[in-house]
Amino acid sequence: METLPDMIQDEIRDAEKYARCALEYKEKDPEMAQMFYDLSLEEKEHMEKLFKMEKEKIEHMQAMFNG
């Protein structure tokens, strides 16, 4: 099973991939470029949700440690 940091990295890679595709299609197919751009934003949102979960997990562990 993947860890949250692994999943975050996957979302970042996917967002970057879609952003590169958006730039590649910007001139030759603006509609396709927009679709890739939108996908990159969705991946960014996924990454932010996962990051928040990881941050909450760490804060919980710190609270337990500090006690």
C-alpha positions in Angstrom: 0.0 0.0 0.0 1.3 3.5 -0.9 1.9 6.0 1.8 0.4 9.5 1.8 3.7 11.0 0.8 3.9 8.6 -2.1 0.4 9.5 -3.2 1.2 13.2 -2.9 4.2 12.7 -5.2 2.0 10.9 -7.7 -0.5 13.7 -7.8 2.3 16.3 -8.3 3.8 14.2 -11.1 0.4 13.9 -12.8 -0.3 17.7 -12.4 3.0 18.4 -14.0 2.3 16.0 -16.8 -1.1 17.5 -17.6 0.4 21.0 -17.4 3.1 20.1 -19.9 0.4 18.7 -22.2 -1.6 21.9 -21.8 1.4 23.9 -23.0 2.0 21.5 -25.8 -1.5 21.8 -27.2 -2.0 25.5 -26.4 -1.5 26.7 -30.0 -2.6 23.7 -32.0 -5.7 22.7 -30.1 -6.9 25.2 -27.4 -9.8 23.1 -26.4 -7.5 20.1 -25.7 -5.1 22.4 -23.9 -7.9 23.6 -21.7 -8.9 20.1 -20.8 -5.3 19.2 -19.8 -5.1 22.5 -17.8 -8.3 21.6 -16.0 -6.9 18.1 -15.3 -3.8 19.6 -13.8 -5.8 21.7 -11.5 -7.8 18.7 -10.4 -4.6 16.8 -9.6 -3.4 19.8 -7.6 -6.6 19.7 -5.6 -6.0 16.0 -4.9 -2.5 16.8 -3.8 -3.7 19.5 -1.4 -6.3 17.1 0.2 -3.7 14.4 0.7 -1.2 17.0 2.0 -3.8 18.2 4.5 -4.4 14.6 5.7 -0.7 14.0 6.1 -0.3 17.2 8.0 -3.2 16.3 10.4 -1.6 12.9 10.9 1.7 14.4 11.9 0.1 17.0 14.1 -1.8 14.2 15.9 1.4 12.3 16.4 3.2 15.4 17.7 0.3 16.0 20.2 0.6 12.4 21.4 4.3 12.8 21.8 4.0 16.1 23.7 1.2 14.9 25.7 
